[in-house]
Amino acid sequence: MALQTHINDIMMKRLTKAKATIAADSSAGAAATGGAPADGGYGPRYEAHISEMQAKLDAANNRCGPCFAQLSHMVRDMSRL
């Protein structure tokens, strides 16, 4: 029983310390610790990466568009048979 109480005490201290750290980071801007900026953005490198990935996805969708159109025509033709 004493061991469980000791473990609970340690875990509560860790939780309290973690909450205090989070509160301090959010009031300090979190940028110094590597977290997300206080304004809710993700940072310029992440935004650039997302823009690049979106451009690649759009290009891939544009390349696949004619293939899907051709496939739908083929399926329609097959269903007529």
C-alpha positions as CSV (number, residue, x, y, z in Angstrom):
1,M,0.0,0.0,0.0
2,A,2.8,2.4,0.8
3,L,4.4,1.7,-2.6
4,Q,1.3,2.6,-4.4
5,T,1.0,5.8,-2.4
6,H,4.6,6.7,-3.3
7,I,4.0,6.0,-7.0
8,N,0.8,8.2,-6.9
9,D,2.8,11.0,-5.3
10,I,5.5,10.8,-7.9
11,M,3.0,10.8,-10.7
12,M,1.1,13.8,-9.3
13,K,4.4,15.7,-9.0
14,R,5.2,14.9,-12.6
15,L,1.7,16.0,-13.8
16,T,2.0,19.2,-11.8
17,K,5.4,19.9,-13.3
18,A,4.2,19.2,-16.8
19,K,1.2,21.5,-16.4
20,A,3.4,24.3,-15.1
21,T,5.8,23.8,-18.0
22,I,2.9,24.0,-20.5
23,A,1.5,27.1,-18.9
24,A,4.9,28.8,-18.9
25,D,5.5,27.8,-22.6
26,S,2.1,29.1,-23.7
27,S,2.7,32.4,-22.0
28,A,6.2,32.7,-23.4
29,G,5.2,32.0,-26.9
30,A,6.3,28.3,-27.2
31,A,8.6,29.3,-30.1
32,A,11.7,29.1,-28.0
33,T,10.9,25.5,-27.0
34,G,10.2,24.3,-30.6
35,G,6.4,24.0,-30.1
36,A,3.8,25.6,-32.3
37,P,3.9,29.4,-32.4
38,A,1.4,31.2,-30.1
39,D,-0.6,32.5,-33.1
40,G,-1.6,29.0,-34.0
41,G,0.5,28.8,-37.2
42,Y,2.9,26.0,-38.0
43,G,5.9,28.0,-39.2
44,P,7.2,28.9,-42.6
45,R,9.0,25.6,-43.3
46,Y,5.9,23.6,-42.6
47,E,3.7,25.9,-44.6
48,A,6.1,25.7,-47.6
49,H,6.1,21.9,-47.3
50,I,2.3,21.8,-47.3
51,S,2.1,24.1,-50.3
52,E,4.6,21.9,-52.2
53,M,2.7,18.7,-51.3
54,Q,-0.6,20.3,-52.4
55,A,0.9,21.3,-55.7
56,K,2.1,17.7,-56.3
57,L,-1.3,16.3,-55.4
58,D,-3.0,18.7,-57.7
59,A,-0.6,17.7,-60.6
60,A,-1.2,14.0,-59.9
61,N,-5.0,14.5,-59.9
62,N,-4.7,16.4,-63.2
63,R,-2.8,13.5,-64.7
64,C,-5.3,11.0,-63.5
65,G,-8.4,12.9,-64.7
66,P,-8.3,11.7,-68.4
67,C,-7.6,8.1,-67.2
68,F,-10.7,8.1,-65.0
69,A,-12.8,9.6,-67.9
70,Q,-11.6,6.9,-70.2
71,L,-12.3,4.2,-67.6
72,S,-15.8,5.5,-67.1
73,H,-16.4,5.4,-70.9
74,M,-15.1,1.8,-71.0
75,V,-17.3,0.7,-68.1
76,R,-20.3,2.3,-69.8
77,D,-19.5,0.6,-73.0
78,M,-19.1,-2.7,-71.2
79,S,-22.4,-2.4,-69.5
80,R,-24.1,-1.9,-72.9
81,L,-22.9,-5.4,-74.0
